Amino acid sequence: MSQRIDSTELAKFQIEQRIAEIRSDERFSYPPASVQVNAPLALIQVSMKSEVAGLLWALRCIRECSN
């Protein structure tokens, strides 16, 4: 059981670290780019926002399951 708790805590820590890493990237805080004006930035921003959304969902699931 303690291994499960340790692995759960490790997973939460890694998810939180990745979210912080993405949010600290200055491109994340830029206004949304237009595909017509700056397609590479727009794709990066969409990818970053989608990854953060997925990570937040996983974090919520982990927290709900561990209660």
N, C-alpha and C positions, 0 to 999 in steps of 0.2 A: 504493500500500500504506500509506503514512503517513497518508493521509486516513482509511482504514479504522481504523487504530489510534487516531487522534485521535477519530473518531466513537464508537468503542467505549469509549474512556476517558470521553468526555463522557456517554455513555449510562449507564455505571456510576456516574459522579458524580451525575447527575441522579436516578437510582434511589435511591442511598444517601441523598441529600438529602431526597427525598420520604419515605422510610422514617423518617428522623430527625424530620422534621416531624410525621408522624402519631404517632410514639411520644412526642413531647414534649407532645402534647395531653393534658391531664389526664384527659379522658374515656376515653382508651385504657387508663389504669391503674386506673380504677374497677373494682370487682367487676362481673361481668356483670349487666346490668339485666334485669329480667323484663318481657316484653311486657305482661303484665297490670298491672304496677305503673307502669312508665315506658316506654311503647312508643317514643317518639321517641329516647330515649337508647339503648334496645336496638337499634334500627335503625341508629343512628349507629355503635355499637360493632361490630355485625356487619359493617357496611360498611368500617370502618377495619381490622378484623382480616382481612377478605377481601382488601382492597387490599394490605396488608402481605404477606400470603401470596403473592399474585400477583407482587408486586414482588420478593420473595425468590426465587421460582421463576425469574423473568426474569433476575435477577442471577446465579443459579447457571448458567443456560443460557449467558449471555454469557461467564462465566468458563470454563466447560467448552469452549466453541467457540473461545475465544481461546488456548487452550493447545495 
